[in-house]
Amino acid sequence: MTMDSARISPTAHYTGYTWLANGLSDPAFATPSGRFLYRALAPANKLLRAAGQPNLDGLLLARHHLIDAQLRAAIDRGEIGQVVEVACGLSPRGWRFARDYGDRITYVEADLPGMAAKKRATLARVGGTGAHHRVVEIDATADDGPASLAALAAGFDPARGTAIITEGLLNYFDPIAVVRMWRRFATLLGRFPHGLYLSDLHLADAAGPIERLFAGALGVFVRGRIHFHFADPAAAERELAIAGFRTAALLDPTAHALPDLDRASARFVRIVAAAT
């Protein structure tokens, strides 16, 4: 898959409304499309949850809360002072972290041009971005050039720890593209005193018949295939090590004390926490 903004945008709208519906966002981040999609899928989500089956909202909240927790812990330890969220969509994370940490961090939200423009307009409605929070255009698949992550990182403070986040991005790329992305991220993060990579990932060992049916339905919703990249956590951790990360772990959200945790949905996803 290419970085096609039209393909990714339905989930950006839906997740934008999901965060609002669960008290994580501001109404400015919600769109009419997001409200329509969220309400259209609400009955199915409710039935699945009542039946103890994975549902979209439960999955989204589990991954979002665990990424938040890992990032906050790294910032609070003094390891991370710069954050790049690739394919930021309508996530309120940058807004929340910039508000909570002020000049302790620099938070850069990055996406394709159309979504980046929408995000700037959204943030303007909640007071703007400030000196330590901005939105830029980026192509996560580019090795070099003005829209590459490398070009963006060239302007960062080399003395401050840096984190890269890709929430909801990897699932739309095949394993070869994912590994290439990981190599690019590891190389970049290795230039800083501390490098942290956080992402969600779906693994084959967590995908039984119900989960694969759920993934197929999700693929129809986002107009693209949902990939199960690796057989199990150990396989993914090996690829992360080969890519250049010093340590790598695949975190199970069900093993963490997270708000609003729906265990049936949370078991469907793992969170990559890799460091250089």
C-alpha positions as protocol buffer text, in pm:
chain_id: "A"
residue {
  index: 1
  type: MET
  ca { x: 0 y: 0 z: 0 }
}
residue {
  index: 2
  type: THR
  ca { x: 109 y: 356 z: -69 }
}
residue {
  index: 3
  type: MET
  ca { x: 63 y: 648 z: 165 }
}
residue {
  index: 4
  type: ASP
  ca { x: -283 y: 719 z: 25 }
}
residue {
  index: 5
  type: SER
  ca { x: -457 y: 985 z: 231 }
}
residue {
  index: 6
  type: ALA
  ca { x: -799 y: 893 z: 93 }
}
residue {
  index: 7
  type: ARG
  ca { x: -759 y: 538 z: 218 }
}
residue {
  index: 8
  type: ILE
  ca { x: -640 y: 629 z: 566 }
}
residue {
  index: 9
  type: SER
  ca { x: -882 y: 917 z: 625 }
}
residue {
  index: 10
  type: PRO
  ca { x: -1195 y: 712 z: 722 }
}
residue {
  index: 11
  type: THR
  ca { x: -1015 y: 583 z: 1031 }
}
residue {
  index: 12
  type: ALA
  ca { x: -884 y: 931 z: 1107 }
}
residue {
  index: 13
  type: HIS
  ca { x: -1241 y: 1061 z: 1115 }
}
residue {
  index: 14
  type: TYR
  ca { x: -1369 y: 763 z: 1314 }
}
residue {
  index: 15
  type: THR
  ca { x: -1091 y: 765 z: 1571 }
}
residue {
  index: 16
  type: GLY
  ca { x: -1122 y: 1141 z: 1608 }
}
residue {
  index: 17
  type: TYR
  ca { x: -1480 y: 1092 z: 1724 }
}
residue {
  index: 18
  type: THR
  ca { x: -1391 y: 788 z: 1936 }
}
residue {
  index: 19
  type: TRP
  ca { x: -1150 y: 996 z: 2144 }
}
residue {
  index: 20
  type: LEU
  ca { x: -1419 y: 1260 z: 2197 }
}
residue {
  index: 21
  type: ALA
  ca { x: -1684 y: 1003 z: 2290 }
}
residue {
  index: 22
  type: ASN
  ca { x: -1451 y: 863 z: 2554 }
}
residue {
  index: 23
  type: GLY
  ca { x: -1347 y: 1192 z: 2713 }
}
residue {
  index: 24
  type: LEU
  ca { x: -999 y: 1210 z: 2561 }
}
residue {
  index: 25
  type: SER
  ca { x: -1048 y: 1498 z: 2322 }
}
residue {
  index: 26
  type: ASP
  ca { x: -1209 y: 1834 z: 2248 }
}
residue {
  index: 27
  type: PRO
  ca { x: -1515 y: 1873 z: 2021 }
}
residue {
  index: 28
  type: ALA
  ca { x: -1293 y: 2059 z: 1774 }
}
residue {
  index: 29
  type: PHE
  ca { x: -1128 y: 1727 z: 1681 }
}
residue {
  index: 30
  type: ALA
  ca { x: -1459 y: 1567 z: 1581 }
}
residue {
  index: 31
  type: THR
  ca { x: -1590 y: 1586 z: 1225 }
}
residue {
  index: 32
  type: PRO
  ca { x: -1935 y: 1522 z: 1076 }
}
residue {
  index: 33
  type: SER
  ca { x: -1793 y: 1219 z: 897 }
}
residue {
  index: 34
  type: GLY
  ca { x: -1651 y: 1087 z: 1222 }
}
residue {
  index: 35
  type: ARG
  ca { x: -1980 y: 1138 z: 1403 }
}
residue {
  index: 36
  type: PHE
  ca { x: -2169 y: 956 z: 1125 }
}
residue {
  index: 37
  type: LEU
  ca { x: -1928 y: 660 z: 1119 }
}
residue {
  index: 38
  type: TYR
  ca { x: -1915 y: 632 z: 1497 }
}
residue {
  index: 39
  type: ARG
  ca { x: -2293 y: 631 z: 1533 }
}
residue {
  index: 40
  type: ALA
  ca { x: -2333 y: 389 z: 1243 }
}
residue {
  index: 41
  type: LEU
  ca { x: -2099 y: 136 z: 1404 }
}
residue {
  index: 42
  type: ALA
  ca { x: -2213 y: 192 z: 1763 }
}
residue {
  index: 43
  type: PRO
  ca { x: -2481 y: -84 z: 1763 }
}
residue {
  index: 44
  type: ALA
  ca { x: -2233 y: -342 z: 1630 }
}
residue {
  index: 45
  type: ASN
  ca { x: -1968 y: -236 z: 1881 }
}
residue {
  index: 46
  type: LYS
  ca { x: -2221 y: -263 z: 2164 }
}
residue {
  index: 47
  type: LEU
  ca { x: -2334 y: -611 z: 2059 }
}
residue {
  index: 48
  type: LEU
  ca { x: -1979 y: -738 z: 2020 }
}
residue {
  index: 49
  type: ARG
  ca { x: -1876 y: -606 z: 2358 }
}
residue {
  index: 50
  type: ALA
  ca { x: -2182 y: -759 z: 2525 }
}
residue {
  index: 51
  type: ALA
  ca { x: -2093 y: -1093 z: 2364 }
}
residue {
  index: 52
  type: GLY
  ca { x: -1735 y: -1073 z: 2490 }
}
residue {
  index: 53
  type: GLN
  ca { x: -1594 y: -1035 z: 2139 }
}
residue {
  index: 54
  type: PRO
  ca { x: -1338 y: -783 z: 2009 }
}
residue {
  index: 55
  type: ASN
  ca { x: -1482 y: -452 z: 1899 }
}
residue {
  index: 56
  type: LEU
  ca { x: -1331 y: -150 z: 1731 }
}
residue {
  index: 57
  type: ASP
  ca { x: -1366 y: 95 z: 2018 }
}
residue {
  index: 58
  type: GLY
  ca { x: -1212 y: -144 z: 2268 }
}
residue {
  index: 59
  type: LEU
  ca { x: -913 y: -202 z: 2043 }
}
residue {
  index: 60
  type: LEU
  ca { x: -859 y: 168 z: 1976 }
}
residue {
  index: 61
  type: LEU
  ca { x: -878 y: 265 z: 2342 }
}
residue {
  index: 62
  type: ALA
  ca { x: -642 y: -13 z: 2455 }
}
residue {
  index: 63
  type: ARG
  ca { x: -370 y: 83 z: 2210 }
}
residue {
  index: 64
  type: HIS
  ca { x: -412 y: 457 z: 2267 }
}
residue {
  index: 65
  type: HIS
  ca { x: -398 y: 437 z: 2646 }
}
residue {
  index: 66
  type: LEU
  ca { x: -93 y: 209 z: 2652 }
}
residue {
  index: 67
  type: ILE
  ca { x: 102 y: 426 z: 2405 }
}
residue {
  index: 68
  type: ASP
  ca { x: 12 y: 728 z: 2619 }
}
residue {
  index: 69
  type: ALA
  ca { x: 132 y: 553 z: 2934 }
}
residue {
  index: 70
  type: GLN
  ca { x: 463 y: 447 z: 2781 }
}
residue {
  index: 71
  type: LEU
  ca { x: 531 y: 794 z: 2643 }
}
residue {
  index: 72
  type: ARG
  ca { x: 444 y: 969 z: 2969 }
}
residue {
  index: 73
  type: ALA
  ca { x: 671 y: 737 z: 3164 }
}
residue {
  index: 74
  type: ALA
  ca { x: 965 y: 809 z: 2931 }
}
residue {
  index: 75
  type: ILE
  ca { x: 909 y: 1185 z: 2953 }
}
residue {
  index: 76
  type: ASP
  ca { x: 873 y: 1173 z: 3331 }
}
residue {
  index: 77
  type: ARG
  ca { x: 1201 y: 980 z: 3357 }
}
residue {
  index: 78
  type: GLY
  ca { x: 1371 y: 1261 z: 3166 }
}
residue {
  index: 79
  type: GLU
  ca { x: 1459 y: 1036 z: 2871 }
}
residue {
  index: 80
  type: ILE
  ca { x: 1241 y: 1200 z: 2606 }
}
residue {
  index: 81
  type: GLY
  ca { x: 1216 y: 1570 z: 2522 }
}
residue {
  index: 82
  type: GLN
  ca { x: 1114 y: 1555 z: 2154 }
}
residue {
  index: 83
  type: VAL
  ca { x: 825 y: 1360 z: 2000 }
}
residue {
  index: 84
  type: VAL
  ca { x: 726 y: 1298 z: 1639 }
}
residue {
  index: 85
  type: GLU
  ca { x: 384 y: 1143 z: 1583 }
}
residue {
  index: 86
  type: VAL
  ca { x: 375 y: 1009 z: 1228 }
}
residue {
  index: 87
  type: ALA
  ca { x: 30 y: 982 z: 1064 }
}
residue {
  index: 88
  type: CYS
  ca { x: -114 y: 1185 z: 1352 }
}
residue {
  index: 89
  type: GLY
  ca { x: -459 y: 1214 z: 1195 }
}
residue {
  index: 90
  type: LEU
  ca { x: -711 y: 1368 z: 1432 }
}
residue {
  index: 91
  type: SER
  ca { x: -553 y: 1223 z: 1745 }
}
residue {
  index: 92
  type: PRO
  ca { x: -563 y: 1462 z: 2042 }
}
residue {
  index: 93
  type: ARG
  ca { x: -239 y: 1320 z: 2187 }
}
residue {
  index: 94
  type: GLY
  ca { x: -17 y: 1606 z: 2068 }
}
residue {
  index: 95
  type: TRP
  ca { x: -262 y: 1864 z: 2200 }
}
residue {
  index: 96
  type: ARG
  ca { x: -286 y: 1688 z: 2537 }
}
residue {
  index: 97
  type: PHE
  ca { x: 86 y: 1631 z: 2580 }
}
residue {
  index: 98
  type: ALA
  ca { x: 176 y: 1986 z: 2472 }
}
residue {
  index: 99
  type: ARG
  ca { x: -78 y: 2118 z: 2722 }
}
residue {
  index: 100
  type: ASP
  ca { x: 42 y: 1892 z: 3003 }
}
residue {
  index: 101
  type: TYR
  ca { x: 419 y: 1926 z: 2955 }
}
residue {
  index: 102
  type: GLY
  ca { x: 461 y: 2275 z: 2809 }
}
residue {
  index: 103
  type: ASP
  ca { x: 821 y: 2359 z: 2723 }
}
residue {
  index: 104
  type: ARG
  ca { x: 948 y: 2033 z: 2873 }
}
residue {
  index: 105
  type: ILE
  ca { x: 886 y: 1872 z: 2534 }
}
residue {
  index: 106
  type: THR
  ca { x: 870 y: 1960 z: 2167 }
}
residue {
  index: 107
  type: TYR
  ca { x: 581 y: 1777 z: 2002 }
}
residue {
  index: 108
  type: VAL
  ca { x: 567 y: 1751 z: 1623 }
}
residue {
  index: 109
  type: GLU
  ca { x: 259 y: 1606 z: 1455 }
}
residue {
  index: 110
  type: ALA
  ca { x: 320 y: 1479 z: 1102 }
}
residue {
  index: 111
  type: ASP
  ca { x: 93 y: 1362 z: 823 }
}
residue {
  index: 112
  type: LEU
  ca { x: 25 y: 1388 z: 452 }
}
residue {
  index: 113
  type: PRO
  ca { x: -59 y: 1739 z: 323 }
}
residue {
  index: 114
  type: GLY
  ca { x: -439 y: 1714 z: 333 }
}
residue {
  index: 115
  type: MET
  ca { x: -455 y: 1574 z: 684 }
}
residue {
  index: 116
  type: ALA
  ca { x: -179 y: 1806 z: 808 }
}
residue {
  index: 117
  type: ALA
  ca { x: -383 y: 2107 z: 691 }
}
residue {
  index: 118
  type: LYS
  ca { x: -693 y: 1971 z: 863 }
}
residue {
  index: 119
  type: LYS
  ca { x: -498 y: 1917 z: 1184 }
}
residue {
  index: 120
  type: ARG
  ca { x: -360 y: 2272 z: 1180 }
}
residue {
  index: 121
  type: ALA
  ca { x: -712 y: 2409 z: 1139 }
}
residue {
  index: 122
  type: THR
  ca { x: -836 y: 2187 z: 1422 }
}
residue {
  index: 123
  type: LEU
  ca { x: -562 y: 2297 z: 1659 }
}
residue {
  index: 124
  type: ALA
  ca { x: -627 y: 2662 z: 1571 }
}
residue {
  index: 125
  type: ARG
  ca { x: -980 y: 2616 z: 1707 }
}
residue {
  index: 126
  type: VAL
  ca { x: -843 y: 2503 z: 2045 }
}
residue {
  index: 127
  type: GLY
  ca { x: -590 y: 2782 z: 2086 }
}
residue {
  index: 128
  type: GLY
  ca { x: -318 y: 2702 z: 1834 }
}
residue {
  index: 129
  type: THR
  ca { x: 5 y: 2511 z: 1870 }
}
residue {
  index: 130
  type: GLY
  ca { x: 254 y: 2735 z: 2049 }
}
residue {
  index: 131
  type: ALA
  ca { x: 632 y: 2741 z: 2033 }
}
residue {
  index: 132
  type: HIS
  ca { x: 680 y: 2374 z: 2125 }
}
residue {
  index: 133
  type: HIS
  ca { x: 402 y: 2214 z: 1925 }
}
residue {
  index: 134
  type: ARG
  ca { x: 363 y: 2213 z: 1547 }
}
residue {
  index: 135
  type: VAL
  ca { x: 219 y: 2019 z: 1253 }
}
residue {
  index: 136
  type: VAL
  ca { x: 428 y: 1930 z: 948 }
}
residue {
  index: 137
  type: GLU
  ca { x: 382 y: 1746 z: 620 }
}
residue {
  index: 138
  type: ILE
  ca { x: 563 y: 1415 z: 590 }
}
residue {
  index: 139
  type: ASP
  ca { x: 583 y: 1094 z: 388 }
}
residue {
  index: 140
  type: ALA
  ca { x: 676 y: 810 z: 625 }
}
residue {
  index: 141
  type: THR
  ca { x: 790 y: 594 z: 332 }
}
residue {
  index: 142
  type: ALA
  ca { x: 1049 y: 845 z: 205 }
}
residue {
  index: 143
  type: ASP
  ca { x: 1416 y: 777 z: 274 }
}
residue {
  index: 144
  type: ASP
  ca { x: 1519 y: 1134 z: 197 }
}
residue {
  index: 145
  type: GLY
  ca { x: 1396 y: 1462 z: 53 }
}
residue {
  index: 146
  type: PRO
  ca { x: 1212 y: 1756 z: 210 }
}
residue {
  index: 147
  type: ALA
  ca { x: 908 y: 1547 z: 312 }
}
residue {
  index: 148
  type: SER
  ca { x: 1114 y: 1274 z: 478 }
}
residue {
  index: 149
  type: LEU
  ca { x: 1142 y: 1206 z: 848 }
}
residue {
  index: 150
  type: ALA
  ca { x: 1520 y: 1246 z: 816 }
}
residue {
  index: 151
  type: ALA
  ca { x: 1477 y: 1604 z: 691 }
}
residue {
  index: 152
  type: LEU
  ca { x: 1244 y: 1683 z: 981 }
}
residue {
  index: 153
  type: ALA
  ca { x: 1478 y: 1532 z: 1240 }
}
residue {
  index: 154
  type: ALA
  ca { x: 1772 y: 1730 z: 1106 }
}
residue {
  index: 155
  type: GLY
  ca { x: 1621 y: 2032 z: 1281 }
}
residue {
  index: 156
  type: PHE
  ca { x: 1591 y: 1861 z: 1619 }
}
residue {
  index: 157
  type: ASP
  ca { x: 1814 y: 1919 z: 1921 }
}
residue {
  index: 158
  type: PRO
  ca { x: 2074 y: 1638 z: 1907 }
}
residue {
  index: 159
  type: ALA
  ca { x: 2115 y: 1650 z: 2286 }
}
residue {
  index: 160
  type: ARG
  ca { x: 1753 y: 1562 z: 2368 }
}
residue {
  index: 161
  type: GLY
  ca { x: 1595 y: 1218 z: 2371 }
}
residue {
  index: 162
  type: THR
  ca { x: 1348 y: 1164 z: 2089 }
}
residue {
  index: 163
  type: ALA
  ca { x: 1042 y: 943 z: 2040 }
}
residue {
  index: 164
  type: ILE
  ca { x: 863 y: 837 z: 1723 }
}
residue {
  index: 165
  type: ILE
  ca { x: 501 y: 724 z: 1741 }
}
residue {
  index: 166
  type: THR
  ca { x: 305 y: 546 z: 1467 }
}
residue {
  index: 167
  type: GLU
  ca { x: -43 y: 467 z: 1595 }
}
residue {
  index: 168
  type: GLY
  ca { x: -276 y: 298 z: 1349 }
}
residue {
  index: 169
  type: LEU
  ca { x: -29 y: 317 z: 1060 }
}
residue {
  index: 170
  type: LEU
  ca { x: 157 y: -14 z: 1032 }
}
residue {
  index: 171
  type: ASN
  ca { x: -153 y: -228 z: 985 }
}
residue {
  index: 172
  type: TYR
  ca { x: -200 y: -98 z: 631 }
}
residue {
  index: 173
  type: PHE
  ca { x: 151 y: -188 z: 513 }
}
residue {
  index: 174
  type: ASP
  ca { x: 292 y: -529 z: 426 }
}
residue {
  index: 175
  type: PRO
  ca { x: 574 y: -675 z: 639 }
}
residue {
  index: 176
  type: ILE
  ca { x: 849 y: -570 z: 396 }
}
residue {
  index: 177
  type: ALA
  ca { x: 738 y: -207 z: 409 }
}
residue {
  index: 178
  type: VAL
  ca { x: 709 y: -223 z: 788 }
}
residue {
  index: 179
  type: VAL
  ca { x: 1063 y: -355 z: 830 }
}
residue {
  index: 180
  type: ARG
  ca { x: 1196 y: -82 z: 601 }
}
residue {
  index: 181
  type: MET
  ca { x: 1016 y: 176 z: 813 }
}
residue {
  index: 182
  type: TRP
  ca { x: 1164 y: 28 z: 1130 }
}
residue {
  index: 183
  type: ARG
  ca { x: 1515 y: 47 z: 988 }
}
residue {
  index: 184
  type: ARG
  ca { x: 1458 y: 410 z: 897 }
}
residue {
  index: 185
  type: PHE
  ca { x: 1326 y: 490 z: 1244 }
}
residue {
  index: 186
  type: ALA
  ca { x: 1607 y: 306 z: 1425 }
}
residue {
  index: 187
  type: THR
  ca { x: 1875 y: 484 z: 1222 }
}
residue {
  index: 188
  type: LEU
  ca { x: 1721 y: 822 z: 1297 }
}
residue {
  index: 189
  type: LEU
  ca { x: 1663 y: 759 z: 1668 }
}
residue {
  index: 190
  type: GLY
  ca { x: 2015 y: 628 z: 1710 }
}
residue {
  index: 191
  type: ARG
  ca { x: 2145 y: 984 z: 1665 }
}
residue {
  index: 192
  type: PHE
  ca { x: 1991 y: 1097 z: 1995 }
}
residue {
  index: 193
  type: PRO
  ca { x: 2089 y: 1019 z: 2357 }
}
residue {
  index: 194
  type: HIS
  ca { x: 1767 y: 822 z: 2401 }
}
residue {
  index: 195
  type: GLY
  ca { x: 1549 y: 693 z: 2121 }
}
residue {
  index: 196
  type: LEU
  ca { x: 1202 y: 545 z: 2175 }
}
residue {
  index: 197
  type: TYR
  ca { x: 965 y: 398 z: 1919 }
}
residue {
  index: 198
  type: LEU
  ca { x: 601 y: 327 z: 2008 }
}
residue {
  index: 199
  type: SER
  ca { x: 343 y: 169 z: 1782 }
}
residue {
  index: 200
  type: ASP
  ca { x: 56 y: -77 z: 1767 }
}
residue {
  index: 201
  type: LEU
  ca { x: 96 y: -408 z: 1584 }
}
residue {
  index: 202
  type: HIS
  ca { x: -125 y: -705 z: 1503 }
}
residue {
  index: 203
  type: LEU
  ca { x: 28 y: -1053 z: 1527 }
}
residue {
  index: 204
  type: ALA
  ca { x: -81 y: -1384 z: 1378 }
}
residue {
  index: 205
  type: ASP
  ca { x: -72 y: -1567 z: 1711 }
}
residue {
  index: 206
  type: ALA
  ca { x: -345 y: -1339 z: 1849 }
}
residue {
  index: 207
  type: ALA
  ca { x: -571 y: -1394 z: 1550 }
}
residue {
  index: 208
  type: GLY
  ca { x: -821 y: -1676 z: 1581 }
}
residue {
  index: 209
  type: PRO
  ca { x: -1126 y: -1710 z: 1351 }
}
residue {
  index: 210
  type: ILE
  ca { x: -1322 y: -1437 z: 1530 }
}
residue {
  index: 211
  type: GLU
  ca { x: -1025 y: -1199 z: 1523 }
}
residue {
  index: 212
  type: ARG
  ca { x: -963 y: -1262 z: 1152 }
}
residue {
  index: 213
  type: LEU
  ca { x: -1328 y: -1199 z: 1078 }
}
residue {
  index: 214
  type: PHE
  ca { x: -1302 y: -877 z: 1277 }
}
residue {
  index: 215
  type: ALA
  ca { x: -989 y: -778 z: 1083 }
}
residue {
  index: 216
  type: GLY
  ca { x: -1165 y: -848 z: 755 }
}
residue {
  index: 217
  type: ALA
  ca { x: -1456 y: -628 z: 855 }
}
residue {
  index: 218
  type: LEU
  ca { x: -1215 y: -356 z: 966 }
}
residue {
  index: 219
  type: GLY
  ca { x: -1037 y: -383 z: 630 }
}
residue {
  index: 220
  type: VAL
  ca { x: -1365 y: -321 z: 448 }
}
residue {
  index: 221
  type: PHE
  ca { x: -1425 y: -18 z: 669 }
}
residue {
  index: 222
  type: VAL
  ca { x: -1084 y: 137 z: 593 }
}
residue {
  index: 223
  type: ARG
  ca { x: -1080 y: 18 z: 230 }
}
residue {
  index: 224
  type: GLY
  ca { x: -756 y: -175 z: 266 }
}
residue {
  index: 225
  type: ARG
  ca { x: -616 y: -502 z: 392 }
}
residue {
  index: 226
  type: ILE
  ca { x: -528 y: -539 z: 761 }
}
residue {
  index: 227
  type: HIS
  ca { x: -194 y: -718 z: 789 }
}
residue {
  index: 228
  type: PHE
  ca { x: -87 y: -968 z: 1054 }
}
residue {
  index: 229
  type: HIS
  ca { x: 282 y: -893 z: 1018 }
}
residue {
  index: 230
  type: PHE
  ca { x: 460 y: -1154 z: 1226 }
}
residue {
  index: 231
  type: ALA
  ca { x: 385 y: -1493 z: 1376 }
}
residue {
  index: 232
  type: ASP
  ca { x: 435 y: -1393 z: 1740 }
}
residue {
  index: 233
  type: PRO
  ca { x: 602 y: -1133 z: 1965 }
}
residue {
  index: 234
  type: ALA
  ca { x: 940 y: -1304 z: 1944 }
}
residue {
  index: 235
  type: ALA
  ca { x: 941 y: -1280 z: 1564 }
}
residue {
  index: 236
  type: ALA
  ca { x: 856 y: -910 z: 1574 }
}
residue {
  index: 237
  type: GLU
  ca { x: 1119 y: -844 z: 1841 }
}
residue {
  index: 238
  type: ARG
  ca { x: 1383 y: -1018 z: 1626 }
}
residue {
  index: 239
  type: GLU
  ca { x: 1297 y: -795 z: 1330 }
}
residue {
  index: 240
  type: LEU
  ca { x: 1317 y: -485 z: 1548 }
}
residue {
  index: 241
  type: ALA
  ca { x: 1662 y: -592 z: 1670 }
}
residue {
  index: 242
  type: ILE
  ca { x: 1777 y: -654 z: 1312 }
}
residue {
  index: 243
  type: ALA
  ca { x: 1642 y: -309 z: 1219 }
}
residue {
  index: 244
  type: GLY
  ca { x: 1879 y: -155 z: 1474 }
}
residue {
  index: 245
  type: PHE
  ca { x: 1688 y: -119 z: 1799 }
}
residue {
  index: 246
  type: ARG
  ca { x: 1891 y: -198 z: 2112 }
}
residue {
  index: 247
  type: THR
  ca { x: 1588 y: -330 z: 2301 }
}
residue {
  index: 248
  type: ALA
  ca { x: 1239 y: -420 z: 2185 }
}
residue {
  index: 249
  type: ALA
  ca { x: 930 y: -553 z: 2358 }
}
residue {
  index: 250
  type: LEU
  ca { x: 578 y: -631 z: 2239 }
}
residue {
  index: 251
  type: LEU
  ca { x: 351 y: -519 z: 2522 }
}
residue {
  index: 252
  type: ASP
  ca { x: 17 y: -685 z: 2590 }
}
residue {
  index: 253
  type: PRO
  ca { x: -241 y: -422 z: 2694 }
}
residue {
  index: 254
  type: THR
  ca { x: -423 y: -679 z: 2909 }
}
residue {
  index: 255
  type: ALA
  ca { x: -116 y: -695 z: 3135 }
}
residue {
  index: 256
  type: HIS
  ca { x: -144 y: -324 z: 3218 }
}
residue {
  index: 257
  type: ALA
  ca { x: -383 y: -125 z: 3435 }
}
residue {
  index: 258
  type: LEU
  ca { x: -545 y: 86 z: 3165 }
}
residue {
  index: 259
  type: PRO
  ca { x: -863 y: 296 z: 3177 }
}
residue {
  index: 260
  type: ASP
  ca { x: -1172 y: 148 z: 3008 }
}
residue {
  index: 261
  type: LEU
  ca { x: -989 y: -178 z: 2931 }
}
residue {
  index: 262
  type: ASP
  ca { x: -1193 y: -424 z: 2723 }
}
residue {
  index: 263
  type: ARG
  ca { x: -983 y: -739 z: 2749 }
}
residue {
  index: 264
  type: ALA
  ca { x: -1143 y: -916 z: 2452 }
}
residue {
  index: 265
  type: SER
  ca { x: -1046 y: -627 z: 2225 }
}
residue {
  index: 266
  type: ALA
  ca { x: -712 y: -553 z: 2390 }
}
residue {
  index: 267
  type: ARG
  ca { x: -580 y: -906 z: 2332 }
}
residue {
  index: 268
  type: PHE
  ca { x: -606 y: -841 z: 1958 }
}
residue {
  index: 269
  type: VAL
  ca { x: -327 y: -581 z: 1959 }
}
residue {
  index: 270
  type: ARG
  ca { x: 28 y: -545 z: 2088 }
}
residue {
  index: 271
  type: ILE
  ca { x: 224 y: -226 z: 2153 }
}
residue {
  index: 272
  type: VAL
  ca { x: 579 y: -201 z: 2022 }
}
residue {
  index: 273
  type: ALA
  ca { x: 815 y: -37 z: 2271 }
}
residue {
  index: 274
  type: ALA
  ca { x: 1162 y: -27 z: 2115 }
}
residue {
  index: 275
  type: ALA
  ca { x: 1466 y: 176 z: 2220 }
}
residue {
  index: 276
  type: THR
  ca { x: 1799 y: 270 z: 2065 }
}
